[in-house]
Amino acid sequence: MTIRSFRLSTRMSAVSIAAGMAMIRATALAACPLELAVYGDAESAAEIGFRPTGGSAVVTNTFKMVLDNSVVLDGIVMWTEGVARPHGSLMYKCPTGDVTGDELAACTVWEGVVYSADEKGNIALLPAEGVDAPKALIFPDLGPSLQMSSAYGANGFSKVPWDVFSLKGCQE
C-alpha cells in the first residue's frame, strides 16, 4: 500500500464513520418516544423536555420548558372533548395542593393547541405518549404570550422563544 492510497483509505474511513454516526443519530432520534423527547427553538431561547405522565387519566403529556435565567415553566397537555384537540398549558410558580380555578388562571402563562410536524412539513395534532417523537412542535403565539407574563422581565427570563421547536434528542 502506498502512502497516497493509505491517506485515501484513511479519509474514506473517516467519511464512512461520520456518515454512520449521522445515521445512528437520525435513527436514535426517530426511535425516541415522545415522553422522553427534548426540543429546542431556533433562537436557543428555550428547551422543552417531556417526561412520563405517570398514568394520568386526564393529562396526556407532561413537560418542562426551561428558559434563560433558570426560569422553568411546567407544561401539561389534555385533550378537549367535543372537537378533540391537544390543549396545552404552561404555568409559572403555581401553588400546589388544592387550588382554585382562579389560582390556576393567575399562574398560567400560555394556553393553546399544540401541533406537531414531520420531516416533510405535514402538520398534525400532538399525539399522546407512547409514539415516536415528532420532528417539530408548534406552540401558536407562545412568544407574545410569554413576553406579557409575570415570568418575563427583570426577575425572570429575557429571551423570548419562537413558536416552533425542533427535536434535539432523547433523554435516557
N, C-alpha and C positions, 0 to 999 in steps of 0.2 A: 504494500500500500504506500503510495506516495504521500508527501506532506500535503499536497493540494487535495487529494482525494480524502485524506484524513480530516482536513478542515471542512470540506464539503459535507462529509459524513457527520461531523460534529454539529454543523449548522442545521442540517436536516433533522438530527436528533433533537436539537433544541426547539425547532419549529414543531416537530411532532409532539413533544412534551407539552408545549404551550397550547397546541390545539386540543390535546387530550384533557388538559386542565380546564380549558374553556368548556369542553363538552361535559366534563364532570360537574362543573359549577352550574351549567344550564340544567343538567339532569337533577342535581340536588335542589335547585330552586323549583323545578317542576314538580318534584315529589314532596314538597313541603306542605303539610296540612295547614289549612287556614288558621287554626288555633295556635300555631307556633310561628306564624309568618311575621316578618319585620319589614316595614315600609318606610320610605323616606321621600320628602318632597324635593322638587327641583332646586329650590333655593337653599337646601340644607338647614332650614329653619326649624324643622320638626321631624320626629321619628315616631312611628306607631309600632307598638309591639303587642300582638294578640296573645291571649292566654286562654286556657280551657275555662269554660263557664262553670264546670262542676255539676253538670246535670240539672241546671235550672229549667223549670217548666216554661218560663216566660222569656228569659233572656237567651238569645240565640248566639250572641258573640260578645266577648269582653275584651277590652284593650286599654292600653295606656298611651297617651300622647305626651312625649317629652319635648319641651321647648327650651330655648336658651334660658340662662339664669336658673337652671334646675327647676323650672315650673313643670309640674306634672298634672295632666288632666285625666280624669277617669272616664272611660267610654264604655257604653253598652249599646247593643242593638236588640230591638224587639220588633217582631213582625206585627203589623197592624191587622185588624180584622176588616172584613168587607173587601175593599180593594187592597190586597195584601202587598205591603211594601216593608223593606227593612228600615225601620225608623231608628236612626242613631241619635244619641245624646252624649255630649261632652260636658263634664261637670268639674268645677273647681272648688275645692275646700268645702264640700258638702258635709253637713252634720251626719253623724252616724246614729244608728238605732232607729227608734220610732220617729220618723219625720213627716211633716205635713206636705201637702202638695205645694203650698206657698214657699216653704223652705227649699224644696227641690227646684222650683222655678227660679228662685233667687240665686242659686248656685249653678244653674245650667247656663253654659256659655255658647253652646251651639246645639241645634237640633235640625234634623233633616233626613231625607232618604239617602242611603249610602249605595253608590253604584260601583260596579266593577267593570274592568275592561280586559280583553285578552290581547295577545300579541298582534292581532290583525286590526285592533281598534274597535271590535264589536263590544257594545255596551250592554250590560246586564245588571240585574239586581245583585247585591251582596248575598252570597249563599250563607247558610248556617255552617257550623263546624262539621268536620268530617270529610271535606272535599279538598282537592288541591288548591293552594292559594292562587287567586287571580294575579295576573301580571301587574295590574294597577287598580287603585281605588280612587273614587271621586267623591269628595265631600262638598257639595254645592254651597257657595257663599261662605265657606269656612273662614277665609282670611278677614273679610269685613266684620263678621260676627265676633271673631276673637279680638279684633282691634277695638271693638266697642265694649269689651268685657272688663270685669274687675281684675282679671289676671294680667292685663296688658298695662304697661307703663312703668313708672319709676320703681315700683317694688315688685314688678313681675317680669314677664318676658318682653323683649324688644324687637325680635324678628318675627314678622308675620308670615306664616306658611302659605303656600299656594294650595289650591283645592285638589290637586292631583298628586297621588303618592304612588311610587313605583316599588315593586318588590325588590328588597335588598338582600334578603337572606332568610335563614330559618334558625330559630332558637333550638337548642339541644335539649 
